[in-house]
């Protein structure tokens, strides 16, 4: 799977589902820059990404601090 427009729309939709509409974020944003991104949000993000993209992300996706960009890279790396 390559990052294309459809992928980007679905990827954005995951964040909107978890955090709500209208949240603006960049590639480097994560728990340190978004107060809404707590440990529960991290679990929800990983679960939603795995469900929508049919991937199994490594446990580090849950255990280590992530960013928008690092989660995108993990999804693309583990995509079928």
Secondary structure, 3 states (H helix, E strand, C coil): CCCCHHHHHHHHHHHHHHHCCCCCCCCCCECCCCCCCCHHHHHHHHHHHHHHHCCCCCCHHHHCCCEHHHHHHHHHHHCC
